[in-house]
Amino acid sequence: MEILPSIIAADWTKIYEEIKSVENCNLNYLHLDIMDGHFVDNLTFGMLIVDAIRKITHLKLDSHLMIKNPKKFIEEFYKSSDIVDVHIEIGEEAFECIEFAKKNNLKIGIVINPKTHPKYILPIVEDVEQVIIMTVNPGFAGQEMIKDVLWKVDYLVNFREKSQLNFKITIDGGVNWENINELKKLNVDRVVMGKSFFSLNYEERRIYALKFQKPQ
């Protein structure tokens, strides 16, 4: 299992040190929550910050676009991001973003909110790098996991095996060091962790990350 620390939960007064601590955990990804105050009721940061983070780390950047018009900005985000994720709930633009990524040989993820059935993304999962299952309502960090939606993992695992596909299954929302074991048993490939990761001191982060990380 891969852990993707969500930088939104880091101490931004020492962001360089926080990012370097992730590197020292031998992790591969940094998760970036991009919120525009329209698609979700919160505002975080945009391309300027993503570009700045790109300059100070070798980590792969996974940019989760919780924005109303991702098609308008997706090409810019790819300049500094290794993966860009869009929500199926935005409608037709999600399909257009996936077509853009496919055409340009770029990695893209599709995100589904807690109330969205995964059947709506089945026609496009062959073209995505990962499916992110939101286990909280997007917009705010620190929420408790909605475990009632974890059935979606088994649904997608079975579909992936039946269809012989390779997309990753990622859980985002309320992941902590207690429920991560349950997610691992469900065959989740990746988890996004915010407060539970960054609330630990640097050495504790390394110890926990090495314990749960799947060998590369």
Secondary structure, DSSP 4 states (H G I P E B T S, - for coil): -EEEEBGGGS-GGGHHHHHHHHHTTT--EEEEEEEBSSSSS-B---HHHHHHHHHH--SEEEEEEE-S-HHHHHHHHTTT-SEEEEEGGGTHHHHHHHHHHHHTT-EEEEEE-TTS-GGGGGGGGGG-SEEEEESS-TT-SSPPP-GGGTHHHHHHHHHHHHHT---EEEEESS--TTTHHHHHHTT--EEEESHHHHTS-HHHHHHHHHHHSPP-
